[in-house]
Amino acid sequence: MATVEDVILSYSRRGMTLLRPYLPKDYCGDAADEILSWPKGGTVLLTTGFFVDGQPETDGPAGTVSLAHALRRLGLVPVFVCEKFGLDYFSGFEVEVVSVEDGPDRYQAILDKHEPVGIVAIERCGINENDDYANMRGVSVAPLTSKVDYLFELSQGRIPSIGVGDGGNEIGMGSLLDAIHDELPICPCRTKVDRLVIATVSNWGAYGIVARLQEKTRKSLLPSFVDVRSYLRRTVALGSVDGVTKENIVGVDGFSLDEEAAVLRALEKVASI
């Protein structure tokens, strides 16, 4: 029987399957166990938003919102940390708006205010070994990308962290720095996390964590395809673009909605309750 990791690494195009041997076999389960260890009522800081042609791409927000809803059902308090686009993308949740000018003091203030029990990054461009924020083509997106890495650097060893990525340049991929150098033609993000989840599409990685949370708690937590499609349509209406085609279309990383639906169906089967 397929595992959650098998499902979220299906249709692989960018080498994430090459990194799989460097992670625990049940890395989504490990991330879920970490979340389930966080005390009820605690705040979880969530960040996402990878800029493509000046707009957040469709990969990231949908998965992060799905995880946020699951966290709420489990008694945790999700708070988003991102640029001002999040006020529209994440309505119904508290959003801490950050900007490219913000330094470590701003992020320390967010940590002091919320005293989070955990921090999660899903498809969030992270600072690389060249002190830059770059997309998969090696083009800098630093003028648009706030330095959310500070949240993870300031919290290291004190507040548990989870990262989800699909290319090597996302927050959390610093945990596999040597492996990425060996396996992928990319300058990797250097920011580490305690629990790393890799997937063909980062949204799918987030759904994978939710699937394992559903399986472990016996609560219905996975989003339906209808809900995901509706949310993707809303973000596209707000200007979001497909990260691969750069088009303002309801697609994610060049994959069709048919493939999105297939992944969600497979995860529901694996995590049936």
Disulfide bonds with the S-S distance in Angstrom:
none
